[in-house]
Amino acid sequence: SDLRDLVRPSPEGSPARGVVEDVLREIWCDVLGTSPSACDAGFFGAGGDSISATAVIARVNDKFDVALSPSALFACPRLEDLAARVADERGARAPAPLSPSQRGLWFLDRMGAGGAYTICAPLWLEGPLDVAALDRALEYVCARQGALRTVIERGEDGEPVQVVRGDVSVALERVDLTGLPSAEREPEAHRLAAEARTRPFDLERGPLFRATLLVLGDQRHALVLAMHHIVSDLWSMRVLHRDIRHAYAACVQGRPAALPPLPVQYRDVAVRQVRDCEGEGFEQRLGFWTEGLRGAPSVTTLPPDRPVPATPDLRAETVRFALGPDTVGALRALGEAHAATPFMALLAAFQVFLARASGGDDVVVGVPVANRSRLEEEALVGFFANTLAIRTRLGAEMSFVDVLAQVRETVVAGLA
């Protein structure tokens, strides 16, 4: 019990990982019959195998009162990685509150709109693929990123809480398309990837992360990764792609994946965000938005060119177009002349267009932002993204430069 107290998270949320690492080294030496220095080569470098992995994990679970599976050793073969995994598991045993953004998506899911909130993107893989190495890479990433093992449950008071599960195994679904004519394989792969975007998640039962491998040939595969938005965002997908590439390369070469340990997990961020929604600082921030949006229109009504359905069906279309180099150059020059970014200039133009199309002079546009303000958050998978309401009032005597100045001021203040 003294040992378990030592590795219990501190009030700041940082478990004593050095203590965990020392105890793990003793367990490895005992099970593998090796010297302490040999453990620095990693579990398998020190002579470990699948049988001894089961024995080690049994002792780890007993020592630290956690519930890891043997796959945790394959995902975290280095002492320091497994120590971090054990310490994080200790800290994750207690449910954490949902972040404010997560609560919004949880509410929408309860209202039946959860199927619209899936982050999904395929990785197109060229060349020979080591599927066993890919399996191990996915397990490593799941062990590293607690958000991928998170489910949303009901707490004792009935409020939703997030719980990080200990199992890091990933059920990699395989779909073999090689039975189709070669010309039909890629269109079918795109269809299946699109279908993955609409496949719903069960927030309470999980998992909220899925991986599907589409086999188009010996040298051509597509890895379709899907996560519920409540544990991810578009930035998270880039993080996930990077982590998988790193881990896969290491597994193919037979060496441990060695990404830097994460100082915090997303659940820690959620706790901080909930804590930040209290006190004088929060009231000041809330007052900024309350005053800035006072009297704003609840909707900008555009003249429809077809009947508007009473119930939206969630179908959408992307219309792509290109701006010529002269236009882009002029746009950049305009922004630079007025200390504004190209984004601000485009947003100002869009709001002028909306005002003219609607016949109004007060326009509010929702702008997504990454919302990662700390260095420790850059490498995390989680739902950080936020939407800022950028309001622009347009008077009949205003020039476009006047509109741009207003947009710049509003965006800068909103980001702050």
DACORVEN-V133069 format. One record per residue. RES is the residue in three letters. NEAR is the number of other C-alpha atoms within 10 Angstrom. D_LAST is the distance of its C-alpha to the last C-alpha in Angstrom with 2 decimals. Layout:
BEGIN
RES:NEAR:D_LAST
RES:NEAR:D_LAST
END
This chain:
BEGIN
SER:8:45.73
ASP:7:44.81
LEU:12:43.50
ARG:13:41.34
ASP:11:39.90
LEU:15:39.10
VAL:21:37.02
ARG:20:35.26
PRO:18:31.49
SER:12:30.40
PRO:7:27.99
GLU:7:25.20
GLY:15:26.41
SER:16:28.12
PRO:22:31.81
ALA:17:34.49
ARG:21:35.00
GLY:14:37.47
VAL:14:39.84
VAL:25:39.63
GLU:20:40.42
ASP:14:43.48
VAL:16:44.88
LEU:23:44.33
ARG:21:46.24
GLU:15:49.14
ILE:19:49.19
TRP:28:49.23
CYS:17:52.01
ASP:13:54.04
VAL:14:53.78
LEU:20:54.11
GLY:11:56.61
THR:15:54.79
SER:14:53.69
PRO:15:50.24
SER:10:49.61
ALA:15:50.42
CYS:23:47.45
ASP:14:45.13
ALA:15:46.28
GLY:21:44.62
PHE:25:46.42
PHE:20:48.36
GLY:16:48.99
ALA:19:50.60
GLY:15:52.95
GLY:18:51.11
ASP:14:51.83
SER:13:51.19
ILE:9:53.83
SER:17:52.61
ALA:22:49.01
THR:15:50.19
ALA:15:51.79
VAL:23:48.77
ILE:22:46.35
ALA:16:48.86
ARG:15:48.85
VAL:20:45.06
ASN:14:44.67
ASP:11:47.32
LYS:16:45.96
PHE:21:42.33
ASP:15:42.76
VAL:18:40.69
ALA:18:41.75
LEU:19:41.28
SER:17:43.52
PRO:20:45.40
SER:21:43.06
ALA:24:40.44
LEU:28:42.62
PHE:25:42.75
ALA:27:38.97
CYS:25:38.56
PRO:24:41.73
ARG:23:40.47
LEU:22:40.77
GLU:21:37.19
ASP:27:35.87
LEU:24:38.15
ALA:23:37.29
ALA:24:33.58
ARG:25:34.60
VAL:28:36.78
ALA:24:34.23
ASP:27:31.55
GLU:24:34.20
ARG:20:34.96
GLY:22:31.37
ALA:22:31.08
ARG:15:34.24
ALA:12:32.51
PRO:17:30.51
ALA:20:26.75
PRO:22:24.75
LEU:24:23.01
SER:24:19.25
PRO:17:17.88
SER:17:17.82
GLN:23:21.30
ARG:16:22.61
GLY:12:21.89
LEU:19:23.90
TRP:20:26.54
PHE:13:27.06
LEU:15:27.47
ASP:19:29.90
ARG:10:31.90
MET:9:32.10
GLY:10:33.68
ALA:14:30.93
GLY:22:30.32
GLY:17:32.26
ALA:17:29.62
TYR:21:27.01
THR:23:28.51
ILE:21:26.92
CYS:23:29.95
ALA:20:30.90
PRO:21:34.23
LEU:12:34.87
TRP:11:37.94
LEU:15:40.14
GLU:12:42.90
GLY:10:45.80
PRO:11:47.49
LEU:16:45.47
ASP:11:46.12
VAL:14:45.34
ALA:11:46.01
ALA:18:43.48
LEU:21:40.93
ASP:19:41.64
ARG:25:41.08
ALA:27:37.85
LEU:24:36.46
GLU:25:37.57
TYR:30:35.88
VAL:25:32.53
CYS:24:32.93
ALA:30:33.78
ARG:27:30.72
GLN:25:28.14
GLY:26:28.48
ALA:27:26.58
LEU:27:29.59
ARG:23:31.89
THR:26:29.95
VAL:20:31.44
ILE:24:30.38
GLU:17:32.99
ARG:13:33.68
GLY:14:33.50
GLU:8:36.22
ASP:6:34.54
GLY:8:34.21
GLU:11:30.44
PRO:20:29.25
VAL:22:28.58
GLN:26:28.13
VAL:24:31.00
VAL:23:31.23
ARG:20:34.82
GLY:23:36.82
ASP:17:38.70
VAL:25:37.35
SER:20:40.03
VAL:21:39.02
ALA:14:41.45
LEU:17:41.38
GLU:12:43.05
ARG:13:45.29
VAL:14:46.41
ASP:14:49.22
LEU:18:49.36
THR:14:52.14
GLY:11:54.71
LEU:12:53.40
PRO:9:54.57
SER:12:52.39
ALA:8:51.18
GLU:13:49.89
ARG:19:47.97
GLU:19:44.70
PRO:11:44.44
GLU:15:45.13
ALA:23:42.47
HIS:15:39.88
ARG:11:41.18
LEU:15:40.87
ALA:21:37.32
ALA:15:36.41
GLU:11:38.31
ALA:22:36.30
ARG:20:33.14
THR:16:34.86
ARG:13:36.55
PRO:16:35.12
PHE:20:34.09
ASP:14:35.26
LEU:19:32.27
GLU:16:34.63
ARG:11:37.29
GLY:17:35.29
PRO:18:34.99
LEU:24:31.65
PHE:23:32.18
ARG:19:35.17
ALA:20:36.73
THR:19:39.57
LEU:20:41.60
LEU:27:43.33
VAL:22:46.38
LEU:22:47.29
GLY:16:49.73
ASP:11:50.49
GLN:11:47.99
ARG:15:45.42
HIS:23:43.13
ALA:21:39.90
LEU:21:37.77
VAL:24:35.89
LEU:22:33.00
ALA:24:31.63
MET:26:29.07
HIS:28:27.92
HIS:26:24.29
ILE:28:23.97
VAL:27:24.27
SER:27:22.80
ASP:23:20.79
LEU:18:21.43
TRP:18:19.87
SER:24:22.26
MET:19:25.15
ARG:13:24.66
VAL:17:24.62
LEU:22:27.72
HIS:15:29.53
ARG:14:28.98
ASP:21:30.16
ILE:20:33.19
ARG:13:34.20
HIS:16:34.13
ALA:25:36.02
TYR:27:38.53
ALA:16:39.43
ALA:17:40.05
CYS:21:42.14
VAL:17:44.24
GLN:11:45.04
GLY:12:45.91
ARG:17:43.38
PRO:25:40.65
ALA:24:37.15
ALA:15:35.19
LEU:12:31.45
PRO:9:29.58
PRO:12:29.29
LEU:16:26.01
PRO:14:24.69
VAL:17:23.27
GLN:22:23.87
TYR:23:21.78
ARG:25:23.44
ASP:18:22.02
VAL:20:18.45
ALA:22:19.41
VAL:16:20.81
ARG:13:17.69
GLN:16:15.55
VAL:13:18.30
ARG:12:18.44
ASP:12:14.74
CYS:15:15.68
GLU:10:17.71
GLY:9:17.76
GLU:10:16.20
GLY:11:12.62
PHE:13:12.81
GLU:11:14.57
GLN:11:11.96
ARG:13:9.32
LEU:13:12.35
GLY:12:13.39
PHE:13:10.44
TRP:13:11.48
THR:11:15.09
GLU:10:15.38
GLY:15:13.64
LEU:15:16.00
ARG:8:18.97
GLY:9:22.04
ALA:15:20.57
PRO:14:23.29
SER:9:23.52
VAL:9:24.82
THR:17:25.59
THR:13:29.33
LEU:13:30.73
PRO:9:34.51
PRO:7:35.83
ASP:6:38.45
ARG:6:39.86
PRO:6:40.20
VAL:8:37.11
PRO:7:38.06
ALA:6:37.67
THR:6:36.39
PRO:7:34.12
ASP:7:35.70
LEU:8:32.53
ARG:6:34.21
ALA:6:32.22
GLU:5:32.88
THR:5:31.09
VAL:5:32.12
ARG:5:31.65
PHE:6:32.12
ALA:6:31.69
LEU:8:30.60
GLY:8:33.13
PRO:9:32.47
ASP:8:32.95
THR:10:30.31
VAL:13:27.80
GLY:12:28.66
ALA:11:28.29
LEU:17:24.91
ARG:16:23.62
ALA:15:25.32
LEU:17:23.80
GLY:20:20.23
GLU:13:21.11
ALA:10:22.78
HIS:13:19.71
ALA:13:17.02
ALA:19:15.91
THR:17:16.19
PRO:17:19.07
PHE:13:16.85
MET:21:15.51
ALA:24:19.18
LEU:15:20.44
LEU:20:18.07
ALA:22:19.20
ALA:16:22.77
PHE:14:22.50
GLN:25:21.32
VAL:21:24.18
PHE:12:26.53
LEU:20:25.56
ALA:21:26.06
ARG:13:29.46
ALA:13:30.53
SER:14:29.78
GLY:13:30.91
GLY:17:27.83
ASP:16:25.42
ASP:19:22.36
VAL:22:20.76
VAL:20:18.05
VAL:17:17.42
GLY:11:15.96
VAL:12:14.08
PRO:11:14.17
VAL:12:11.66
ALA:15:12.88
ASN:13:10.44
ARG:15:12.18
SER:9:10.17
ARG:7:13.51
LEU:7:16.58
GLU:13:18.88
GLU:18:17.42
GLU:14:18.27
ALA:21:21.95
LEU:24:21.77
VAL:24:23.03
GLY:29:21.21
PHE:26:19.25
PHE:27:15.58
ALA:18:14.75
ASN:16:12.83
THR:13:13.14
LEU:16:10.79
ALA:18:13.01
ILE:20:12.82
ARG:20:15.28
THR:21:17.42
ARG:17:20.35
LEU:20:23.18
GLY:12:26.00
ALA:6:29.44
GLU:7:29.32
MET:10:26.01
SER:10:26.30
PHE:14:24.32
VAL:14:22.70
ASP:14:21.56
VAL:21:20.09
LEU:25:18.35
ALA:17:16.80
GLN:17:15.55
VAL:23:14.16
ARG:23:12.41
GLU:13:10.80
THR:18:9.89
VAL:17:8.58
VAL:11:6.35
ALA:11:5.11
GLY:15:5.32
LEU:9:3.80
ALA:7:0.00
END
